[in-house]
Each structure stands twice: as structure tokens, then as C-alpha cells.
Amino acid sequence: MNAARQRRKEARPQELLDAALALFVEKGFATTRSEEVAARAGVSKGTLYLYFPSKEDLFKAVIRSNLSNVIAEGEQVVDEFEGTSAELLRCLMQTWWERVAQAPAGGICKVIIAEARNFPELAEFYAQEVVVPADRLLSRVLQQGIERGEFRPVPVHEAVVAIVAPTLFMAMHKHSIGACPIQGPDVDPGLVFDTHMDLMLQGLDAGKPVLGAKYNEKLTETM
């Protein structure tokens, strides 16, 4: 096998994953056919099955490649980071924003939400590969900030949801309404992200007051 053909063979799994991601986001999981993925990647259906025996296996590989790996890299960042907890949280969220929320990978969340009830096994896979590790990663950062006195005490898991939810909304918007020629407010996604992080970090600041009766009640339960 010559060098060019060898390089082509080595690149093929990633080409298939890229083609699958694009089609899953465009058409959804249910209506995407394996032969369409193979055709877009420029290979035969049989070649696709050599790497990914089923469409479910292919979708799971897309999740691992585009989401799970980003979270795993985040764990290493936390282990080695030497700045403040606020700087660390912003770093992790900035990476998530650039590589997932505003990238093609952001469409995976739209697919999961749209089809979770029809494909509960894939929803469970997504939860274990993405939701649980992401919660664990960001909870670790928040707890570290609280213990250092940099963040005020907060209900950690609920705070993680509050931090992540707006970025997921913007990701879904980009790959749904935002992909349609609909007239609406001219919103800069990057500015939305920066504003959100500013609000969240101001809210986490240990010197800020805690407001809200239900919030205070929940906080007391967790302390």
C-alpha cells in the first residue's frame, strides 16, 4: 500500500464521523441512513460497517469524538491549572463554547432532545457520556472555588445547570431557528456568552449577597 492510500485509510474513520455528524444534525437520527453517511464520506456502505457496525454505534462514536473527549480534556486542564477558580471556570466554558456550542458538535444536543423519547438507549448513553461527566467536572471547579473562599456557597449541581443551560440554548438555536431565514433581533452569540459568564462570575463572587427565599432554603440544606 502506497503512502497516500495509507494516509487515506487512517483518515477514514474521522471522515465518516464528520459526515455522520453533519447528517445527524441536518436530518436527525431516525431519518439519517447509513448509506447517506457513506456516500457523503465517499466510501461504500460496506466500508462504513467495517468501522461502525450499526447506526447506533456510529452515533455513539460521534458523541465520544465531539463531546466526551472535550470533557476528558477539561479534567486534565483542572488538574494542571494554576490560576483562580473564576479563571478556570471561564477557561473551561470558553473551550466548550468554541468547540461545542458554536461548532457543528452543538447540533448533537438538538438531536438528543428531539429524539430522546424514541431512542431512550441513546439518551442514556448521552447522559452517561456527557451530562454526568460534565456535571462532575464543573461541580469540582465550583466546590474548589467555595473551599478556597473565592466563590460563595451555592447549591453546586443546580449552579452547574444554571451555568451550562444558556450555552446549550444558544447551541440549539444555532442549529434550529438560527439556521432558518427568520427575521428577529440581531443578537451576537459571542456577546451573549461573554455577558452570561460575566453575570455568573459576578454571582459566584464570595463578596456578593445571597438573594431569594427558596435559594437560601436550598443552600441551607446543602451546607
DOTORFI-275415 format. One line per field, with one value per residue: residue number from 1; residue in three letters; x, y, z of N, C-alpha, C in turn. Coordinates in steps of 0.05 Angstrom, whole numbers. Atoms other than C-alpha are relative to their C-alpha. Layout:
num	NUM;...
residuo	ALA;...
n.east	X;...
n.north	Y;...
n.up	Z;...
ca.east	X;...
ca.north	Y;...
ca.up	Z;...
c.east	X;...
c.north	Y;...
c.up	Z;...
! end
This chain:
num	1;2;3;4;5;6;7;8;9;10;11;12;13;14;15;16;17;18;19;20;21;22;23;24;25;26;27;28;29;30;31;32;33;34;35;36;37;38;39;40;41;42;43;44;45;46;47;48;49;50;51;52;53;54;55;56;57;58;59;60;61;62;63;64;65;66;67;68;69;70;71;72;73;74;75;76;77;78;79;80;81;82;83;84;85;86;87;88;89;90;91;92;93;94;95;96;97;98;99;100;101;102;103;104;105;106;107;108;109;110;111;112;113;114;115;116;117;118;119;120;121;122;123;124;125;126;127;128;129;130;131;132;133;134;135;136;137;138;139;140;141;142;143;144;145;146;147;148;149;150;151;152;153;154;155;156;157;158;159;160;161;162;163;164;165;166;167;168;169;170;171;172;173;174;175;176;177;178;179;180;181;182;183;184;185;186;187;188;189;190;191;192;193;194;195;196;197;198;199;200;201;202;203;204;205;206;207;208;209;210;211;212;213;214;215;216;217;218;219;220;221;222;223
residuo	MET;ASN;ALA;ALA;ARG;GLN;ARG;ARG;LYS;GLU;ALA;ARG;PRO;GLN;GLU;LEU;LEU;ASP;ALA;ALA;LEU;ALA;LEU;PHE;VAL;GLU;LYS;GLY;PHE;ALA;THR;THR;ARG;SER;GLU;GLU;VAL;ALA;ALA;ARG;ALA;GLY;VAL;SER;LYS;GLY;THR;LEU;TYR;LEU;TYR;PHE;PRO;SER;LYS;GLU;ASP;LEU;PHE;LYS;ALA;VAL;ILE;ARG;SER;ASN;LEU;SER;ASN;VAL;ILE;ALA;GLU;GLY;GLU;GLN;VAL;VAL;ASP;GLU;PHE;GLU;GLY;THR;SER;ALA;GLU;LEU;LEU;ARG;CYS;LEU;MET;GLN;THR;TRP;TRP;GLU;ARG;VAL;ALA;GLN;ALA;PRO;ALA;GLY;GLY;ILE;CYS;LYS;VAL;ILE;ILE;ALA;GLU;ALA;ARG;ASN;PHE;PRO;GLU;LEU;ALA;GLU;PHE;TYR;ALA;GLN;GLU;VAL;VAL;VAL;PRO;ALA;ASP;ARG;LEU;LEU;SER;ARG;VAL;LEU;GLN;GLN;GLY;ILE;GLU;ARG;GLY;GLU;PHE;ARG;PRO;VAL;PRO;VAL;HIS;GLU;ALA;VAL;VAL;ALA;ILE;VAL;ALA;PRO;THR;LEU;PHE;MET;ALA;MET;HIS;LYS;HIS;SER;ILE;GLY;ALA;CYS;PRO;ILE;GLN;GLY;PRO;ASP;VAL;ASP;PRO;GLY;LEU;VAL;PHE;ASP;THR;HIS;MET;ASP;LEU;MET;LEU;GLN;GLY;LEU;ASP;ALA;GLY;LYS;PRO;VAL;LEU;GLY;ALA;LYS;TYR;ASN;GLU;LYS;LEU;THR;GLU;THR;MET
n.east	17;-16;3;25;22;-1;11;29;13;-1;18;27;19;7;16;26;11;7;23;23;8;14;26;17;9;19;24;8;-11;19;3;-26;-5;-28;-11;-4;-25;-22;-2;-11;-28;-13;-7;23;14;-15;-23;11;5;-25;-7;23;18;28;4;-2;-28;-10;9;-15;-27;2;1;-26;-21;5;8;-14;-29;-3;3;-24;-22;6;-10;-29;-4;5;-22;-25;5;-12;13;23;23;15;-15;3;27;3;-16;14;24;-8;-6;25;14;-13;-3;26;25;1;-12;20;6;22;25;6;19;26;8;7;25;22;6;-6;21;2;-24;-8;-26;-19;3;-15;-28;-7;0;-23;-25;-2;13;-12;-28;-1;8;-21;-23;6;5;-27;-11;16;-7;-27;1;13;-19;-21;11;2;29;17;14;23;8;-19;11;19;-16;-11;21;3;-23;-1;25;1;-17;15;21;-12;-7;24;10;-17;5;29;11;-21;-7;22;0;21;-7;2;-21;-28;-14;-27;-3;-24;6;18;-17;-16;18;8;-22;-3;21;-4;-23;8;18;-15;-20;5;7;27;21;18;27;22;7;-3;-29;-12;9;-15;-28;-3;2;-24;-23
n.north	-24;-24;-18;-16;18;6;-24;-2;21;-9;-23;7;-1;-28;-10;12;-14;-27;2;8;-23;-19;11;3;-27;-10;16;15;28;20;-2;3;28;6;-3;-28;-7;11;-15;-26;4;10;29;17;6;22;-12;-12;21;10;-18;-5;21;-8;-29;-7;-2;-24;-23;-1;-9;-29;-13;3;-16;-29;-10;14;-7;-28;1;13;-20;-19;11;-4;-28;-5;11;-15;-29;-14;-25;-1;17;-15;2;28;5;-14;15;24;-8;-11;23;13;-18;0;27;14;-15;-15;17;20;19;-10;11;26;-5;-3;26;15;-10;6;28;16;18;22;17;-4;11;-21;-21;9;-1;-29;-8;11;-9;-29;-14;7;-9;-29;-9;7;-18;-27;1;0;-27;-16;7;-10;-29;-5;7;-20;-26;-17;0;3;26;2;28;4;12;-19;-21;11;-3;-28;-9;14;-2;-20;7;21;-14;-13;21;10;-21;-1;22;3;-25;-17;9;-7;-28;-12;-26;-3;-18;5;8;10;23;-4;-20;14;17;-17;-12;21;6;-23;1;23;-3;-20;13;19;-14;4;-24;-8;10;22;-11;18;17;28;4;2;25;21;-3;10;29;12;-7
n.up	0;1;-23;3;-6;-29;-13;5;-17;-27;-3;7;-23;-6;22;-4;-23;8;17;-17;-17;17;8;-24;-8;21;4;-23;-1;11;29;13;7;0;27;5;-13;16;24;-5;-7;24;-2;3;-25;-12;-14;-25;-20;-10;-23;-18;8;1;-2;-29;-7;13;-15;-25;6;4;-27;-14;14;-1;-26;-22;0;-10;-30;-10;1;-21;-25;-1;-5;-29;-14;4;0;-23;-5;-19;8;21;26;9;9;26;19;8;15;26;17;7;18;26;12;1;3;25;21;9;-22;-15;10;-12;-22;13;9;-24;-11;19;5;-24;-8;20;-1;-27;-4;8;-20;-23;8;-1;-28;-14;13;1;-21;-26;-2;0;-27;-18;5;-9;-29;-13;1;-19;-28;-5;-4;-26;-21;0;-7;23;6;-23;0;18;6;21;24;12;12;25;20;6;16;26;15;21;23;15;15;23;19;13;17;24;18;4;10;12;27;18;7;-16;-10;-29;-11;8;-24;4;-18;-16;-21;-18;-17;-18;-20;-19;-17;-19;-20;-17;-17;-20;-19;-17;-16;-29;-13;7;-18;9;1;7;-22;8;3;-26;-12;13;-8;-27;1;11;-16
ca.east	0;29;36;-23;-70;-46;-60;-129;-145;-122;-164;-226;-257;-254;-283;-341;-352;-352;-402;-446;-446;-467;-524;-549;-553;-587;-636;-639;-620;-683;-683;-608;-590;-523;-514;-522;-465;-421;-437;-421;-355;-340;-338;-383;-435;-394;-333;-375;-395;-323;-313;-382;-426;-492;-521;-526;-452;-437;-479;-445;-377;-398;-415;-350;-308;-342;-365;-335;-264;-274;-297;-239;-190;-224;-207;-133;-139;-168;-111;-58;-90;-54;-100;-162;-226;-260;-206;-211;-286;-283;-228;-269;-333;-296;-269;-338;-368;-317;-310;-382;-436;-418;-387;-422;-419;-470;-524;-518;-556;-613;-615;-617;-672;-714;-708;-693;-761;-759;-688;-681;-618;-582;-609;-580;-514;-512;-528;-471;-420;-436;-485;-455;-381;-395;-432;-376;-323;-358;-381;-308;-289;-346;-331;-258;-275;-321;-268;-217;-264;-265;-338;-394;-431;-481;-522;-468;-507;-561;-508;-477;-544;-550;-481;-489;-562;-554;-497;-540;-597;-552;-526;-596;-617;-558;-578;-654;-686;-620;-610;-675;-685;-728;-728;-713;-668;-596;-561;-486;-476;-406;-431;-487;-434;-389;-449;-471;-403;-397;-464;-447;-379;-406;-460;-409;-364;-356;-368;-438;-502;-547;-617;-683;-720;-722;-649;-630;-671;-637;-569;-581;-599;-534;-488
ca.north	0;67;125;165;105;90;162;159;94;124;187;148;139;214;228;181;215;284;262;229;290;335;289;274;349;364;306;276;206;169;194;191;128;94;94;170;176;130;169;236;208;180;106;46;25;-38;4;43;-21;-42;16;24;-39;-2;68;68;53;109;159;139;148;217;235;208;243;311;316;263;280;354;338;290;344;390;343;348;424;425;381;428;497;547;607;627;586;641;639;563;563;615;575;511;546;584;518;487;547;547;472;451;503;545;488;433;389;435;404;338;367;386;315;284;329;318;243;221;190;150;125;121;78;135;185;143;138;214;223;177;202;277;300;263;276;350;358;323;368;434;414;401;471;503;464;481;555;551;516;568;625;651;631;639;575;554;490;461;417;469;521;476;474;549;558;507;518;584;556;495;541;581;516;491;558;558;491;502;570;604;561;587;652;682;756;771;811;817;780;768;697;714;774;731;683;738;771;705;689;759;752;682;700;763;720;669;722;708;780;783;775;713;732;693;654;588;595;607;547;502;529;514;442;431;461
ca.up	0;-20;29;1;6;77;98;66;104;170;159;140;210;222;153;169;237;205;152;205;250;192;171;242;256;189;188;257;279;256;184;171;133;137;62;62;112;70;7;38;64;-6;14;6;57;69;87;137;171;177;226;255;254;264;260;336;342;293;333;398;365;343;415;442;388;394;466;512;490;505;576;586;565;614;671;653;650;721;745;718;723;768;765;804;804;764;711;709;702;646;611;612;589;534;507;510;475;418;407;420;429;368;328;288;351;383;340;377;436;389;362;432;457;394;394;465;478;414;427;503;498;461;511;568;531;523;597;619;568;571;624;684;668;653;718;755;722;735;804;821;799;838;901;896;890;950;992;973;992;921;908;957;978;925;911;867;819;809;796;743;707;711;681;624;604;566;524;506;487;441;410;397;369;321;293;292;287;274;212;182;145;201;218;291;338;316;372;375;403;427;465;495;521;549;583;613;640;670;704;730;757;790;822;847;877;951;967;937;978;972;950;946;999;961;944;1016;1038;987;1006;1079;1061;1024;1076
c.east	18;-7;-27;-24;-1;-11;-30;-14;0;-19;-29;-20;-9;-18;-29;-14;-9;-25;-25;-10;-16;-28;-18;-11;-20;-26;-11;10;-18;1;27;5;31;13;4;26;24;4;13;30;16;9;-25;-13;15;25;-9;-3;25;9;-22;-22;-29;-1;2;29;13;-8;15;29;1;-1;27;21;-4;-6;16;29;5;-1;25;24;-3;10;30;6;-3;24;25;-3;11;-12;-22;-22;-17;13;-2;-27;-4;15;-15;-25;7;7;-25;-16;12;0;-26;-23;-2;14;-21;-9;-24;-27;-7;-21;-28;-11;-10;-26;-24;-8;5;-22;-4;24;12;28;22;-1;16;30;10;2;26;26;4;-11;14;29;2;-8;22;23;-6;-6;27;11;-15;7;27;0;-13;19;22;-10;-2;-29;-16;-14;-25;-8;15;-12;-20;15;12;-21;-4;22;-1;-24;0;17;-14;-22;11;9;-24;-12;16;-7;-30;-10;21;9;-21;0;-24;10;-3;22;28;17;27;5;24;-4;-19;17;16;-18;-8;22;6;-20;5;23;-4;-18;14;20;-7;-9;-29;-21;-16;-28;-20;-5;4;29;13;-7;16;29;4;0;26;25;3
c.north	25;19;15;-17;-6;24;2;-20;9;23;-8;0;28;12;-10;14;28;0;-7;23;19;-10;-3;27;10;-15;-14;-28;-19;0;-1;-29;-4;4;30;9;-10;16;27;-2;-11;-29;-17;-5;-23;10;13;-21;-13;15;2;-20;8;31;10;2;25;25;2;9;30;15;-1;19;30;11;-13;8;28;0;-13;18;21;-10;4;30;7;-10;18;30;13;27;-1;-19;14;-2;-28;-5;14;-15;-25;7;12;-23;-14;16;-1;-27;-16;18;15;-15;-20;-19;10;-10;-27;3;2;-28;-17;9;-6;-29;-18;-21;-23;-19;3;-11;21;23;-7;1;28;9;-10;10;31;14;-5;9;31;11;-5;20;28;2;1;28;18;-6;9;30;7;-6;20;28;19;2;-2;-27;1;-30;-8;-11;18;23;-9;3;29;11;-12;6;21;-7;-22;12;13;-21;-10;21;2;-21;-5;26;17;-9;6;29;15;27;1;19;-8;-4;-11;-23;3;19;-12;-16;17;12;-21;-7;22;-1;-23;4;22;-13;-20;13;-2;25;10;-12;-23;10;-22;-20;-30;-7;-4;-26;-24;0;-11;-31;-13;6;-18
c.up	0;22;-1;8;30;16;-3;18;29;6;-2;24;6;-22;3;24;-8;-17;17;16;-17;-6;24;8;-21;0;25;-1;-16;-31;-15;-6;-2;-27;-7;13;-17;-26;4;7;-24;2;-4;27;15;15;26;22;11;26;20;-8;-2;1;29;8;-12;16;27;-5;-5;26;14;-13;4;27;23;1;11;30;12;0;22;27;3;5;29;16;-1;3;25;6;20;-10;-21;-27;-11;-11;-27;-22;-10;-17;-27;-19;-9;-21;-28;-14;-2;-6;-26;-23;-10;22;17;-9;12;22;-11;-8;24;11;-18;0;24;7;-20;1;28;6;-7;20;25;-5;2;29;13;-12;2;25;27;2;0;27;20;-3;11;30;15;1;20;29;8;5;26;23;3;9;-23;-10;26;-2;-18;-1;-25;-26;-14;-13;-26;-22;-8;-18;-28;-17;-22;-24;-16;-16;-25;-21;-15;-19;-26;-20;-5;-12;-13;-27;-21;-6;14;10;30;10;-9;25;-7;20;18;23;21;20;20;22;21;19;20;22;20;19;20;21;18;19;30;15;-6;19;-13;1;-7;22;-7;-3;27;14;-12;8;28;1;-8;16;25
! end
